[in-house]
Amino acid sequence: MKKKAIPKFKTEAEERAFWETHDSADYVDWSRAAPVSMPNLKPSVKTISLRLPEAMLYNLKMLANKRDVPYQSLLKMYLAERIQKELDGHS
């Protein structure tokens, strides 16, 4: 089956709107796609506000200091570990 030609877009917003309403399988032969590695791609992040008891924050900072990492990074590591355990079905 012949694929449709991908239109030329003037802006990224125009392209985004197009792909929100069109199926890429009509335009791209995905059976010929090759795996791509993007080692430098950083995940999207969202800033949140989180209220913690002062004692918990103090302890977190102490633990982070022992590991020589920022406390926010340690908190993300702890959250990631716990989330993975939950997803794997372990409590």
Secondary structure, 3 states (H helix, E strand, C coil): CCCCCCCCCCCHHHHHHHHHHCCHHHCCCHHHCCCCCCCCCCCCCCCCCCCCCHHHHHHHHHHHHHHCCCHHHHHHHHHHHHHHHHHCCCC
